[in-house]
Amino acid sequence: MDFAIRNLSVLAYAQGFTLWHYRAGAAPLGRVAETGFFDDAADMFAAGDMVMISAAEGGRMLFVTGTEAGVVTAPLA
């Protein structure tokens, strides 16, 4: 499944930080975590943002590490 903007929402925003939620539906968590998955919304993300992912197989938290050459995420450590 490809990225769908309608499945992305803001949960909280403060001081330049945004906590996002993405409903992945049938998309595997590994696909959603790939670099570039969120590129269609790159202008909305900032380094330091966090994304909560809900998928059929479970959930995951991602940390946005960069947006200059597409959206790059890393698992929350």
Helices and strands as residue ranges (DSSP letters): G 5-7, E 8-14, E 17-25, H 29-32, G 39-41, E 50-55, E 58-66, E 72-75
